[in-house]
Amino acid sequence: MNSEAEKPTKDIVWSVVDKEFAVRNVPFSRMDADGEEFLSLGVSAKLELIRELMLNDEVPHDVNFEDVADLKFSN
């Protein structure tokens, strides 16, 4: 079973030069002791890739993380 699928999700939205970008249903974890939220390294890397693709208009500016989570880095 995929551990990412079991985690809670949230939307991450940011603005760049008056344009809004959103990635929906991003999996994250909570730290019980502090109540802090964090993203795994893999999720963070994929968000960076998605952000770059959005800024270059190669993917829509509003996407569901599950729909683009299979994107891979290439040389």
Rosetta silent file (secondary structure, phi, psi, omega in degrees, C-alpha in Angstrom):
SEQUENCE: MNSEAEKPTKDIVWSVVDKEFAVRNVPFSRMDADGEEFLSLGVSAKLELIRELMLNDEVPHDVNFEDVADLKFSN
SCORE:     score description
SCORE:     0.000 S_00000001
   1 L     0.000  139.012 -177.811    0.000    0.000    0.000 S_00000001
   2 L   -75.882  119.261 -178.352    1.298    3.455   -0.873 S_00000001
   3 H   -66.991  -27.154  178.107    2.100    5.384    2.320 S_00000001
   4 H   -63.539  -35.754 -177.580    1.627    8.713    0.485 S_00000001
   5 H   -69.065  -24.466 -177.983   -2.031    7.784   -0.143 S_00000001
   6 H   -83.966  -14.509 -176.282   -2.655    7.291    3.589 S_00000001
   7 L   -79.577  154.319  173.349   -1.417   10.748    4.605 S_00000001
   8 L   -65.435  160.857 -179.894   -3.663   13.767    4.986 S_00000001
   9 E  -126.276  160.778  175.207   -3.622   16.196    2.088 S_00000001
  10 E  -150.552  164.221  177.183   -3.796   19.946    1.647 S_00000001
  11 E   -92.901  138.346  175.383   -3.778   22.486   -1.155 S_00000001
  12 E  -115.467  122.368 -175.652   -0.648   24.522   -1.777 S_00000001
  13 E  -129.729  136.536  175.925   -1.268   27.839   -3.500 S_00000001
  14 E  -144.834  161.141  179.551    1.168   30.616   -4.345 S_00000001
  15 E  -118.758  138.908  176.011    1.260   33.752   -6.475 S_00000001
  16 E  -137.126  121.257  178.831    4.005   34.848   -8.842 S_00000001
  17 L    47.064   56.346  175.993    3.741   38.125  -10.767 S_00000001
  18 L    63.059   15.083  173.712   -0.034   38.389  -10.230 S_00000001
  19 E  -113.120  138.700  179.083   -0.661   34.786  -11.356 S_00000001
  20 E  -101.264  137.603  179.427   -1.985   32.194   -8.948 S_00000001
  21 E  -124.111  138.846 -177.859   -0.717   28.615   -9.013 S_00000001
  22 E  -140.031  136.707  171.125   -2.297   25.727   -7.097 S_00000001
  23 E  -120.288  117.181 -175.237   -1.449   22.108   -6.449 S_00000001
  24 E   -92.511  151.935  173.288   -4.382   20.312   -4.829 S_00000001
  25 E    58.988   44.801  178.788   -4.341   17.285   -2.526 S_00000001
  26 E   -80.960  123.911  179.817   -0.636   17.391   -1.650 S_00000001
  27 E   -71.416  141.614  178.156    0.197   14.678    0.929 S_00000001
  28 L  -145.449  169.716  178.119    1.887   15.846    4.137 S_00000001
  29 E  -121.765  155.242  176.248    2.708   14.568    7.611 S_00000001
  30 E  -112.980  140.924  173.760    2.094   16.030   11.046 S_00000001
  31 L   -91.572  119.491 -175.433    4.563   15.916   13.908 S_00000001
  32 L   -58.722  -43.363 -174.062    2.611   14.836   16.972 S_00000001
  33 L   -67.028  -41.832 -172.679    4.772   16.651   19.517 S_00000001
  34 L  -104.224  -12.953 -175.061    4.836   20.061   17.860 S_00000001
  35 L    71.759   13.580 -179.849    1.738   20.064   15.690 S_00000001
  36 L   -80.795  153.597  175.411    4.006   20.999   12.780 S_00000001
  37 E  -111.037  145.573  175.469    3.340   19.897    9.210 S_00000001
  38 E  -148.069  157.865  177.968    6.000   18.791    6.767 S_00000001
  39 L  -104.505  145.188  176.066    6.365   17.407    3.258 S_00000001
  40 L   -68.597  162.297  178.872    8.509   14.415    2.410 S_00000001
  41 H   -60.063  -41.673  179.478   11.611   14.988    0.306 S_00000001
  42 H   -62.833  -43.639  178.821    9.982   13.222   -2.638 S_00000001
  43 H   -65.933  -42.519  179.055    6.842   15.354   -2.466 S_00000001
  44 H   -60.560  -43.175  179.145    8.919   18.531   -2.111 S_00000001
  45 H   -63.979  -41.978  179.056   10.995   17.637   -5.174 S_00000001
  46 H   -66.352  -36.826  176.658    7.878   16.911   -7.223 S_00000001
  47 H   -62.545  -39.135  177.769    6.342   20.223   -6.137 S_00000001
  48 H   -63.524  -42.925  177.308    9.451   22.027   -7.364 S_00000001
  49 H   -62.242  -46.844  179.944    9.180   20.247  -10.733 S_00000001
  50 H   -61.038  -42.270  178.927    5.462   21.048  -10.963 S_00000001
  51 H   -59.100  -46.999  179.621    6.153   24.699  -10.072 S_00000001
  52 H   -62.306  -41.461  178.225    8.735   25.026  -12.833 S_00000001
  53 H   -64.848  -38.128  177.380    6.375   23.424  -15.363 S_00000001
  54 H   -64.927  -46.005 -179.350    3.585   25.784  -14.308 S_00000001
  55 H   -61.856  -28.948  178.535    5.829   28.844  -14.606 S_00000001
  56 L   -93.920   10.431  179.609    6.762   27.707  -18.129 S_00000001
  57 L    55.737   34.204  178.250    3.073   27.091  -18.996 S_00000001
  58 L   -94.885  -15.968  171.886    3.782   23.408  -19.657 S_00000001
  59 L  -136.259  159.301  178.827    1.066   22.226  -17.247 S_00000001
  60 L   -58.470  158.769 -178.524   -2.118   23.977  -16.077 S_00000001
  61 L   -81.439   -2.589  176.937   -1.809   26.492  -13.236 S_00000001
  62 E  -139.586  110.419 -176.534   -4.222   24.459  -11.083 S_00000001
  63 E  -133.626  159.403  172.998   -3.572   20.710  -10.839 S_00000001
  64 E   -92.133  128.223 -177.680   -4.306   17.773   -8.581 S_00000001
  65 H   -53.157  -41.352 -178.419   -1.072   16.367   -7.113 S_00000001
  66 H   -61.046  -30.992 -179.104   -2.242   12.789   -7.771 S_00000001
  67 H   -74.322  -24.482 -176.413   -2.609   13.582  -11.491 S_00000001
  68 H  -118.111    4.424 -176.541    0.987   14.812  -11.841 S_00000001
  69 L   -66.090  -18.306 -179.490    2.780   12.803   -9.137 S_00000001
  70 L   -87.262    1.252  177.181    4.171   10.373  -11.718 S_00000001
  71 L   -59.848  143.588 -178.669    6.212   13.082  -13.464 S_00000001
  72 L  -122.202  148.995  173.323    9.885   12.189  -13.611 S_00000001
  73 L   -76.849  142.474  175.407   13.028   14.296  -13.786 S_00000001
  74 L  -137.569  162.116 -179.895   15.081   13.840  -16.957 S_00000001
  75 L   -84.558    0.000    0.000   18.397   15.159  -18.245 S_00000001
